Amino acid sequence: MSHIKGSRVLMVVASRDFRDEEFAEPYDRLMAAGAVVTVVSSTGAPTRGMLGRVLQPDGVLREQQAASYDAVIFVGGSGAQEYFNNPDAHRLAREAAEANRIVAAMCIAPAILANAGVLRGRRATCFPSVLPLLRKGGAVVTDRPVVRDGILITAPGPEAAREFALAIQAALEERTDVSGPSSSPSP
């Protein structure tokens, strides 16, 4: 039985061309475990994945505050490039990291974290095409299917989507074992 019931998770998808399984694996697993998952994009309009899945986001990225969530996940896929230099994505990633929230990204999305300054001196992995951006952002690049460095979780692509989802769930379980979801009052 999962201990993440009530944990609040934000998933950021591209306004087009997110990677379907990189969204579905964490979304389905976390929802089944009792998390409350909110999906946003830059526009809030319906978005289509690279493999055809259509999503209606719950809101828009610019209106989100990291303090409202236990975890923030940046979904990969070619469309994630729209967030590489997006001030709202960078603000959200920095706020989440500074508030000790779980920050996760896979495929090319770890470049968002690198460009936001969140990966400096931290271990991370990504899709090979964005390795130079991670190195430029000061990340210690590791060649593993999923890399967890404290609150940061990264993965290189769709083949690691299941393991990525499991790592996020485990990180949420660890947090709730200690303090309960962030929506719970503090003692």
Backbone hydrogen bonds in HBPLUS format (Angstrom, degrees):
<---DONOR---> <-ACCEPTOR-->    atom                        ^
c    i                          cat <-CA-CA->   ^        H-A-AA   ^      H-
h    n   atom  resd res      DA  || num        DHA   H-A  angle D-A-AA Bond
n    s   type  num  typ     dist DA aas  dist angle  dist       angle   num
A0007-SER N   A0004-ILE O   2.78 MM   3  5.28 165.6  1.80 141.8 143.5     1
A0006-GLY N   A0034-GLY O   2.88 MM  28  6.07 164.3  1.90 139.6 135.0     2
A0036-VAL N   A0007-SER O   2.74 MM  29  5.99 168.3  1.75 166.0 170.0     3
A0070-ASP N   A0008-ARG O   2.66 MM  62  5.30 162.8  1.68 145.8 151.7     4
A0071-ALA N   A0008-ARG O   3.33 MM  63  6.81 142.9  2.47 150.6 155.6     5
A0009-VAL N   A0036-VAL O   2.87 MM  27  6.11 166.9  1.89 158.1 159.6     6
A0038-THR N   A0009-VAL O   2.84 MM  29  6.21 164.6  1.86 165.5 169.9     7
A0010-LEU N   A0071-ALA O   2.91 MM  61  6.25 164.1  1.94 152.0 156.8     8
A0073-ILE N   A0010-LEU O   2.75 MM  63  6.10 163.8  1.77 164.6 170.4     9
A0011-MET N   A0038-THR O   2.77 MM  27  6.13 164.2  1.80 165.8 170.4    10
A0040-VAL N   A0011-MET O   2.90 MM  29  6.31 161.2  1.93 164.6 169.5    11
A0012-VAL N   A0073-ILE O   2.75 MM  61  6.10 166.7  1.77 170.2 174.7    12
A0075-VAL N   A0012-VAL O   2.98 MM  63  5.98 168.8  1.99 159.6 163.3    13
A0013-VAL N   A0040-VAL O   2.88 MM  27  6.22 168.2  1.90 170.2 172.1    14
A0017-ASP N   A0048-ARG O   2.80 MM  31  5.90 144.1  1.93 176.2 170.3    15
A0079-GLY N   A0017-ASP O   2.87 MM  62  4.56 161.9  1.90 137.3 131.6    16
A0050-MET N   A0018-PHE O   2.76 MM  32  5.89 155.6  1.81 170.4 171.0    17
A0019-ARG N   A0076-GLY O   2.84 MM  57  5.65 151.2  1.92 132.3 128.6    18
A0022-GLU N   A0019-ARG O   3.07 MM   3  5.36 126.9  2.36 106.9 121.3    19
A0023-PHE N   A0019-ARG O   3.12 MM   4  6.46 130.9  2.37 149.5 163.5    20
A0023-PHE N   A0020-ASP O   3.10 MM   3  5.29 139.1  2.28 100.0 111.6    21
A0024-ALA N   A0020-ASP O   2.80 MM   4  6.05 172.5  1.80 157.0 158.9    22
A0025-GLU N   A0021-GLU O   3.08 MM   4  5.73 169.3  2.09 135.6 139.0    23
A0027-TYR N   A0023-PHE O   3.07 MM   4  6.03 162.8  2.10 159.0 162.5    24
A0028-ASP N   A0024-ALA O   2.80 MM   4  5.64 166.9  1.82 151.9 156.1    25
A0029-ARG N   A0025-GLU O   3.14 MM   4  6.06 163.6  2.17 145.2 150.4    26
A0030-LEU N   A0026-PRO O   2.87 MM   4  5.85 168.6  1.89 153.2 157.0    27
A0031-MET N   A0027-TYR O   2.93 MM   4  5.98 162.8  1.96 153.3 158.7    28
A0032-ALA N   A0028-ASP O   2.98 MM   4  6.03 161.5  2.02 144.6 150.1    29
A0033-ALA N   A0029-ARG O   3.07 MM   4  6.25 135.6  2.28 138.2 149.9    30
A0035-ALA N   A0030-LEU O   2.93 MM   5  5.38 156.6  1.99 158.9 151.3    31
A0034-GLY N   A0031-MET O   3.01 MM   3  5.21 160.9  2.05 108.4 114.1    32
A0058-ASP N   A0039-VAL O   2.58 MM  19  5.31 146.6  1.69 147.0 157.6    33
A0041-SER N   A0059-GLY O   3.38 MM  18  6.89 150.5  2.47 144.1 145.9    34
A0061-LEU N   A0041-SER O   2.83 MM  20  5.44 150.5  1.91 140.5 144.7    35
A0047-THR N   A0055-LEU O   2.88 MM   8  5.34 156.1  1.94 150.5 158.5    36
A0055-LEU N   A0047-THR O   2.85 MM   8  5.34 161.9  1.88 156.9 163.1    37
A0049-GLY N   A0053-ARG O   2.66 MM   4  4.98 162.4  1.69 151.0 157.5    38
A0052-GLY N   A0049-GLY O   3.05 MM   3  5.03 163.2  2.08 104.9 109.9    39
A0063-GLU N   A0060-VAL O   3.29 MM   3  5.91 155.0  2.35 115.2 121.7    40
A0064-GLN N   A0061-LEU O   2.98 MM   3  5.55 172.2  1.99 128.4 130.3    41
A0068-SER N   A0065-GLN O   3.06 MM   3  5.79 165.3  2.08 122.6 127.2    42
A0069-TYR N   A0066-ALA O   2.97 MM   3  5.57 170.2  1.98 125.5 127.8    43
A0102-ILE N   A0070-ASP O   3.10 MM  32  6.37 164.3  2.12 150.3 145.4    44
A0072-VAL N   A0102-ILE O   2.83 MM  30  6.21 154.6  1.89 154.4 160.9    45
A0104-ALA N   A0072-VAL O   2.89 MM  32  6.27 165.2  1.91 159.6 163.1    46
A0074-PHE N   A0104-ALA O   2.75 MM  30  6.17 161.9  1.79 150.8 155.1    47
A0080-ALA N   A0077-GLY O   2.98 MM   3  5.69 159.9  2.02 123.4 129.3    48
A0081-GLN N   A0078-SER O   3.39 MM   3  6.24 171.8  2.40 119.7 121.9    49
A0082-GLU N   A0079-GLY O   3.06 MM   3  6.09 170.0  2.07 130.5 131.9    50
A0083-TYR N   A0080-ALA O   2.99 MM   3  5.73 166.3  2.01 122.2 126.5    51
A0084-PHE N   A0081-GLN O   3.01 MM   3  5.18 162.6  2.04 111.1 116.7    52
A0086-ASN N   A0083-TYR O   3.28 MM   3  4.64 175.6  2.28  99.1 100.4    53
A0090-HIS N   A0086-ASN O   2.99 MM   4  6.26 163.8  2.02 158.7 163.8    54
A0091-ARG N   A0087-PRO O   2.87 MM   4  5.97 160.3  1.91 145.8 151.5    55
A0092-LEU N   A0088-ASP O   2.99 MM   4  6.12 164.9  2.01 146.1 150.3    56
A0093-ALA N   A0089-ALA O   2.96 MM   4  6.15 162.8  1.99 149.9 154.6    57
A0094-ARG N   A0090-HIS O   2.93 MM   4  6.11 165.4  1.95 153.1 157.1    58
A0095-GLU N   A0091-ARG O   2.80 MM   4  5.96 168.2  1.81 156.7 160.6    59
A0096-ALA N   A0092-LEU O   2.92 MM   4  6.03 162.4  1.96 148.5 153.5    60
A0097-ALA N   A0093-ALA O   3.03 MM   4  6.21 165.1  2.05 147.8 152.0    61
A0098-GLU N   A0094-ARG O   2.84 MM   4  5.99 167.3  1.86 157.1 160.9    62
A0099-ALA N   A0095-GLU O   2.93 MM   4  6.02 140.5  2.09 142.9 153.2    63
A0101-ARG N   A0096-ALA O   2.84 MM   5  4.98 168.7  1.85 157.8 153.9    64
A0100-ASN N   A0097-ALA O   3.06 MM   3  5.06 158.8  2.11 107.3 110.8    65
A0103-VAL N   A0151-ILE O   2.94 MM  48  6.04 161.8  1.97 142.9 147.7    66
A0153-ILE N   A0103-VAL O   2.96 MM  50  6.34 153.4  2.03 149.1 153.7    67
A0105-ALA N   A0153-ILE O   2.95 MM  48  6.52 148.1  2.06 155.8 166.1    68
A0155-ALA N   A0105-ALA O   3.22 MM  50  6.74 134.6  2.43 139.3 147.8    69
A0109-ALA N   A0106-MET O   3.08 MM   3  5.30 146.0  2.20 132.1 127.0    70
A0107-CYS N   A0155-ALA O   2.85 MM  48  6.18 140.2  2.01 131.0 143.7    71
A0127-PHE N   A0107-CYS O   2.85 MM  20  4.66 161.1  1.89 125.0 123.6    72
A0111-ALA N   A0108-ILE O   3.06 MM   3  5.91 159.3  2.10 123.9 129.7    73
A0112-ILE N   A0109-ALA O   2.85 MM   3  5.40 145.3  1.97 117.5 126.7    74
A0114-ALA N   A0110-PRO O   2.93 MM   4  6.30 156.7  1.99 150.0 157.0    75
A0115-ASN N   A0111-ALA O   2.86 MM   4  5.99 165.8  1.88 148.3 151.8    76
A0116-ALA N   A0112-ILE O   2.97 MM   4  6.14 133.4  2.19 138.8 151.6    77
A0118-VAL N   A0113-LEU O   2.99 MM   5  5.29 146.1  2.11 163.5 157.5    78
A0117-GLY N   A0114-ALA O   3.01 MM   3  5.18 154.7  2.08 104.5 112.6    79
A0122-ARG N   A0119-LEU O   2.88 MM   3  5.07 166.9  1.90 135.3 133.8    80
A0121-GLY N   A0138-GLY O   2.76 MM  17  5.67 167.5  1.77 134.4 133.8    81
A0140-VAL N   A0122-ARG O   2.80 MM  18  5.61 173.8  1.80 139.6 141.7    82
A0124-ALA N   A0140-VAL O   3.09 MM  16  6.19 148.6  2.19 142.2 143.2    83
A0142-THR N   A0124-ALA O   2.85 MM  18  5.79 158.9  1.90 156.5 160.3    84
A0130-VAL N   A0127-PHE O   3.03 MM   3  6.01 161.8  2.06 136.1 139.8    85
A0131-LEU N   A0128-PRO O   3.20 MM   3  5.31 170.5  2.21 111.5 114.1    86
A0133-LEU N   A0130-VAL O   2.99 MM   3  5.30 125.2  2.29 106.0 120.0    87
A0134-LEU N   A0130-VAL O   3.18 MM   4  6.61 152.5  2.25 153.1 161.1    88
A0135-ARG N   A0131-LEU O   2.96 MM   4  6.26 166.1  1.98 161.0 164.5    89
A0136-LYS N   A0132-PRO O   2.88 MM   4  6.01 159.2  1.92 144.2 150.5    90
A0137-GLY N   A0133-LEU O   2.95 MM   4  6.07 141.7  2.10 137.1 147.1    91
A0137-GLY N   A0134-LEU O   3.13 MM   3  4.99 120.9  2.49  90.8 105.8    92
A0139-ALA N   A0134-LEU O   2.96 MM   5  5.36 161.1  1.99 155.1 148.9    93
A0138-GLY N   A0135-ARG O   2.96 MM   3  5.11 159.4  2.00 108.0 112.7    94
A0147-VAL N   A0154-THR O   2.84 MM   7  5.29 165.2  1.86 152.9 157.8    95
A0154-THR N   A0147-VAL O   2.88 MM   7  5.29 159.8  1.92 150.6 157.4    96
A0149-ASP N   A0152-LEU O   2.83 MM   3  5.14 158.4  1.87 149.1 156.5    97
A0152-LEU N   A0149-ASP O   3.11 MM   3  5.14 162.5  2.15 124.3 121.3    98
A0160-ALA N   A0157-GLY O   2.92 MM   3  5.72 161.1  1.95 127.6 133.7    99
A0161-ALA N   A0158-PRO O   3.09 MM   3  4.98 168.4  2.10 108.4 110.6   100
A0164-PHE N   A0160-ALA O   2.83 MM   4  5.93 156.3  1.89 158.8 166.8   101
A0165-ALA N   A0161-ALA O   2.96 MM   4  6.15 159.8  2.00 147.7 152.2   102
A0166-LEU N   A0162-ARG O   2.96 MM   4  6.27 157.3  2.01 150.5 156.9   103
A0167-ALA N   A0163-GLU O   2.94 MM   4  6.16 151.1  2.02 144.7 152.4   104
A0168-ILE N   A0164-PHE O   3.03 MM   4  6.36 153.2  2.11 150.1 157.1   105
A0169-GLN N   A0165-ALA O   2.98 MM   4  6.23 164.5  2.00 151.3 155.6   106
A0170-ALA N   A0166-LEU O   2.88 MM   4  6.09 161.2  1.92 148.2 153.5   107
A0171-ALA N   A0167-ALA O   2.97 MM   4  6.14 157.0  2.02 143.5 149.7   108
A0172-LEU N   A0168-ILE O   2.93 MM   4  6.21 157.1  1.98 151.9 158.1   109
A0173-GLU N   A0169-GLN O   2.86 MM   4  6.13 155.7  1.92 150.7 158.0   110
A0174-GLU N   A0170-ALA O   2.95 MM   4  6.22 154.8  2.01 149.1 155.3   111
A0175-ARG N   A0171-ALA O   3.12 MM   4  6.37 154.9  2.18 144.1 150.4   112
A0176-THR N   A0172-LEU O   2.96 MM   4  6.22 161.4  1.99 154.2 158.7   113
A0177-ASP N   A0173-GLU O   2.91 MM   4  6.03 144.5  2.04 145.4 155.0   114
A0178-VAL N   A0175-ARG O   3.21 MM   3  5.34 132.3  2.45  96.7 108.7   115
A0179-SER N   A0175-ARG O   2.89 MM   4  6.11 173.8  1.89 158.8 160.5   116
A0180-GLY N   A0176-THR O   3.10 MM   4  3.79 131.3  2.35  93.8 106.1   117
A0184-SER N   A0181-PRO O   2.91 MM   3  5.65 164.2  1.93 122.3 127.7   118
